[in-house]
Amino acid sequence: MRILATLAAATAVVAALVSPAHAGGPLGEPGGTLALPLHDAVQVLPVAAEQRDGYQREAFRHWVDADKDGCHTRNEVLLEEAFIPPARAAGCKLTGGEWYSAYDDLYISSPSGLDIDHLVPLAEAWDSGA
């Protein structure tokens, strides 16, 4: 799952670089379009010191139920990614099921054996100016 997240993040960066530019400079003029090979696009990414000042993990809500169906984000992901779907009891309690890890060629048979991560860790996003 992490390789997919990394590829999604890289795709977003490339998409942003080939979309209309928002400022003049190495990324082009405002309103212009910039298309570069990936290697060149990475070379023109702005680099700045990261700042963690003011970061508090508690400021970010954890495992919300965005669609109000009784399942928070973690369980939504577990349901979506299951190789064999788990049983869903009251309160969206998941039991059973099976997930496949392509990284180590293992099948995991307990939701507690899995981590669900952000595409970009919150602290990293904060450090980078989010």
C-alpha positions as CSV (number, residue, x, y, z in Angstrom):
1,M,0.0,0.0,0.0
2,R,2.9,2.4,0.7
3,I,4.3,2.1,-2.8
4,L,0.9,3.1,-4.2
5,A,0.8,6.1,-1.8
6,T,4.3,7.1,-2.9
7,L,3.4,6.8,-6.6
8,A,0.2,8.8,-6.0
9,A,2.2,11.6,-4.3
10,A,4.8,11.6,-7.1
11,T,2.0,11.8,-9.6
12,A,0.4,14.7,-7.8
13,V,3.8,16.6,-7.9
14,V,4.2,15.9,-11.6
15,A,0.6,16.9,-12.3
16,A,1.1,20.2,-10.4
17,L,4.2,20.9,-12.5
18,V,2.5,20.3,-15.8
19,S,-0.6,22.3,-14.8
20,P,-0.8,26.0,-15.3
21,A,2.0,27.7,-13.4
22,H,0.9,30.0,-10.6
23,A,4.0,32.2,-10.4
24,G,6.8,33.5,-12.5
25,G,10.3,32.1,-12.2
26,P,11.6,28.6,-12.9
27,L,8.1,27.2,-13.1
28,G,7.0,29.6,-15.8
29,E,4.8,32.7,-16.0
30,P,1.4,33.0,-14.3
31,G,-1.3,31.4,-16.4
32,G,1.3,29.5,-18.5
33,T,1.7,25.8,-19.0
34,L,4.8,24.0,-18.1
35,A,5.6,20.4,-19.3
36,L,8.9,18.8,-18.4
37,P,10.4,15.3,-18.2
38,L,10.1,14.0,-14.6
39,H,13.9,14.4,-13.9
40,D,13.8,18.0,-15.0
41,A,10.6,18.8,-13.1
42,V,12.1,17.5,-9.9
43,Q,15.2,19.7,-10.4
44,V,13.0,22.9,-10.4
45,L,11.0,22.0,-7.3
46,P,11.6,24.8,-4.7
47,V,13.6,23.7,-1.7
48,A,13.3,25.5,1.6
49,A,14.0,24.7,5.3
50,E,11.2,22.8,7.0
51,Q,9.5,24.5,10.0
52,R,7.9,22.4,12.7
53,D,7.0,25.5,14.8
54,G,3.4,25.3,16.0
55,Y,2.8,21.7,14.9
56,Q,0.5,19.8,17.3
57,R,-0.7,16.4,16.3
58,E,-3.8,16.9,18.4
59,A,-4.9,19.7,16.0
60,F,-5.7,17.1,13.3
61,R,-8.8,15.0,13.7
62,H,-8.1,11.3,13.8
63,W,-10.2,8.6,12.0
64,V,-13.3,10.7,11.0
65,D,-16.5,9.2,9.5
66,A,-16.6,11.5,6.5
67,D,-19.6,9.8,4.8
68,K,-21.5,9.3,8.1
69,D,-22.0,5.5,7.5
70,G,-20.8,4.5,10.9
71,C,-17.2,3.5,9.8
72,H,-14.3,5.8,10.4
73,T,-11.5,6.2,7.9
74,R,-9.3,3.4,9.1
75,N,-12.1,0.8,8.8
76,E,-13.2,2.3,5.4
77,V,-9.6,1.6,4.1
78,L,-9.5,-1.9,5.7
79,L,-12.9,-2.8,4.0
80,E,-11.7,-1.4,0.7
81,E,-8.3,-3.1,0.7
82,A,-9.4,-6.5,2.0
83,F,-8.5,-9.6,0.0
84,I,-11.2,-11.4,1.9
85,P,-13.7,-8.9,3.4
86,P,-14.0,-8.9,7.2
87,A,-17.4,-9.2,8.9
88,R,-18.8,-5.8,9.9
89,A,-20.7,-5.7,13.2
90,A,-22.5,-2.9,15.0
91,G,-20.4,0.3,15.3
92,C,-18.4,-0.9,12.3
93,K,-16.4,-3.3,14.4
94,L,-14.4,-5.5,11.9
95,T,-13.6,-9.2,12.6
96,G,-12.0,-11.7,10.4
97,G,-11.0,-10.8,6.9
98,E,-7.7,-11.1,5.1
99,W,-5.3,-8.6,3.5
100,Y,-2.4,-9.2,1.2
101,S,1.0,-7.4,1.6
102,A,2.8,-7.4,-1.7
103,Y,5.9,-6.0,0.0
104,D,6.6,-9.2,1.9
105,D,4.3,-11.6,0.2
106,L,2.2,-12.2,3.3
107,Y,-1.4,-12.6,4.1
108,I,-2.5,-10.8,7.2
109,S,-5.6,-12.1,9.0
110,S,-6.2,-9.5,11.6
111,P,-7.0,-5.8,11.2
112,S,-4.8,-5.0,14.2
113,G,-1.8,-6.3,12.2
114,L,-2.1,-3.5,9.7
115,D,-1.2,0.2,9.7
116,I,-3.1,2.7,7.7
117,D,-1.0,5.7,6.8
118,H,-1.4,9.1,5.3
119,L,-0.1,9.8,1.8
120,V,2.1,12.4,3.5
121,P,2.6,12.1,7.2
122,L,1.0,15.1,9.0
123,A,4.2,16.3,10.6
124,E,6.0,16.2,7.2
125,A,3.1,18.2,5.5
126,W,3.3,20.7,8.4
127,D,7.1,21.0,8.1
128,S,6.8,21.6,4.4
129,G,4.3,24.5,4.8
130,A,0.9,22.9,4.8
